[in-house]
Structure formats: C-alpha cells, structure tokens
C-alpha cells in the first residue's frame, strides 16, 4: 500500500499542530495533492529554485520545509519572478510542499530542542511554557469495559487517563477523566461519538490552570559537572554550528546552564535571565538588546539560518523513523543568504563598530 502525502501531513500535524502556530504564519500542505503517493522526501529550511531542482534530481516528490514559501496572498503564478518560478516549477513537476514553521518552533523536540541537542546540552525542557491549551475532560458512561475506553482515550493522545465508579449509583456508572490538548478535542469527540459514547450531558471539558507540557518556546539545558569555560563554550558553539564568527556580549567564568531559542528569540532574553542561565543562544539580536542587565551572563547571536539548520536533520530523523518504507534526504544546498567577511582569518574575537551617519 502506497504512503500518501496526507499521512506525512497528519504525522507532522500531530507533532507540531497548526493550531499552535503564530497568527501571521502559513503552515501545512502549501502546494500539492494530499492523496498523491510519496516517492522520496527532501528536508530543508528554505525553498529556493536550487532546492526544487535538487528534489527533482534526487527523485523526491515531497519537500518538507521549515520556512513557508507562501506568506501573503498571491495574485499570479508565472515564471517572471523568483517565487512565481518556484511555485510554477513545483506544480509543473508534481512536487508537493509541506511546511512546519512556528508550530514546529513551539513543539516538543522541535527547533530549539534540535539546537540544544547540537550544542550537547542535557536535561532539556521548555524555557517558556506555552499558553494554557490543555483541557480536562470528563466522560460519564455505563460502558462495561473501562479498559477499552482507556485505550480509546490513549489512542487520541489523552494523558493521565483514569476512571472511578460514581458513588450512590447502582447502575454501574463510571466516570473517566483525562487531560488533552485543545487541538485534539475534535478528533477525540468524533471517536467517542463513533463508539456511541458521546451523549449530551455526559461529556464535559474544562480549561486547566497549568500550561501544556508539549508546547512552549525556547529550551533550557545544562552541561555535566562543573560545566565549561567561556572560551571553551564559544569554541564549542562555533564548531557545532560551523560558524566563522559569533556575536556576543557579557562575560562568564563557567557555563553550566544554557538557554537556547532557534530563530529570532531575543524576546526571551528576560525569561533566560530569570531562569538563572549563564548563557542564552539565539539569533537576530538588535544592537540595544546586547546591553545586559545582569552580570555573569552571556548573550550569543549565532545567526538565524545557523540556529535553525539542526532542525533539517531532526526532520529527516523523525520522518525516517515513522516511515521506513521511503527515503528521507537532507538538502545539500546552502540557502543562507548571508555571508561573513573576516579581514584577518586569525582574529578570534573582534568588534564591529557602529556606522555613524
């Protein structure tokens, strides 16, 4: 039986639900027929003309990317400008495009987790918990096989599912309780209805005060024992992310606890400081944000592309494990539009003076 693009999309949606994306974002299947069988998959950050050509050459008919090709409404699709040529080529070559962007930023084992793993951090957890999207559900029923209902709840990713007999009832009424993330409620209700278990007045949903453990922003991790020295840490980051230069501010003797955020994460600087980390690794930091309100703290800008590129391999690994009947390939094209010029290759630390106009 052929593996369909729809199944890949469902897998990504379960890992990184579209409902947790930012309002401005555009994710999911942007180009292609969900019922098309998948040959091979190419993972990448950005979708460029070179990426499309690479996918065609490697026999892939699905690209799974992090950055959306289509953000705003499109008035026309023709090969007279870059984005038009890309979309035109995708359609002409029956090549589908599936995107997971800010929903993958917020997902467990998503972008920031991939960055933290690349830097060799242990004990990973979210830096900032997501919004309160978890819900408590309660189902009251006279079903004779409670284990079957528990299995059904677990199938729809409900957590902490349990049941108890309702007191003062002689007709064998059982109450089931569990927690589930909001975006999974619709599927759960459909499943319960299909089994004849969803009756009016028997199913309740309430919001939990605590945030979901499955979604958030940024990641905290640590190095074992006494941690690493400042220069050792800068060298480690540079080597792990293949950097020619690292912008940073602050100074630290030893670094044990580190926060990271793939992509533009400077908004989380205060959260990192409040968490008591010695270093925060992210990108797209503005000049004034380099000024620190805390001693014994470092702020590093490793570049947007560089901070997110570990996710390309993470996507490949997750998809390969879930669908071993197809080949998942990592792009060999470098789509980073930024270059770095160093006038002195032996210079390890340098400052870039501000331009005055």
C-alpha angles and dihedrals in degrees: 000000000000121000110238129213086238090066092052089049092050091051092052092045091055091049097041109015115209088227091073095054123110115269093246094051130103116207140157129052102350097170130019146040114291091212094058115115113245119239103177134335131228119201123205145145101236130028109227134158089261091053092052091049090049091052091051093048092050094049096249121147096183130058117196108198137175100213117060117240091203117051104146133035115287120224097189141002115215136127096256095100135029102261091042091052091051095050091042090053093046092054095041091053095041089242117155127213122211119183134195110179127146089003087061090046088060099041129103107259088015132129100314092044089054090052092048091050091051089054090052097245122160134207095034122197137154117283092209122020118231125247119291097278097143118105133198114225129197124193122187116196145146092227110150097217111056093174090062090055092047088053090051092050091049090049089061091049096256111159134213090017115180140149141211138184115262110242122237092024120114097186096077098258113178128195120211122197131186143146123245136170114257097244091059095055096088093055092044092052090049090052093048091047091051089055092048093247101115108089127161112267092015100084123061132181124196132174118248122228093223122073125247117274091213100065136044145111131274126359136245122210139153145220119239126262113344096354124225136302122255097255091043090052093050090049091048093051092046094050096042093052097033093240127170091198139007125208112214145151132204133041133249133179097207129011119206107142118051135180122203136184122184113224124002102355106145089114086073095058094104091048090052092050091047090052090060098240122157095217139024119200119197140114146247092047115174120229097253092048089066089072105094130213093202137061122226091035134113129202116200130192108198097170131269097257093043094050093051102037094087085068090068091066092040089056090050092050095047094047093045091052093048096043111030093166093077136050118249113199133193117227116254092201121101107222097177105126093198126089132192123217118198115189091197114040091194093056108108100180126028141158124228109217119228116254113241119208 
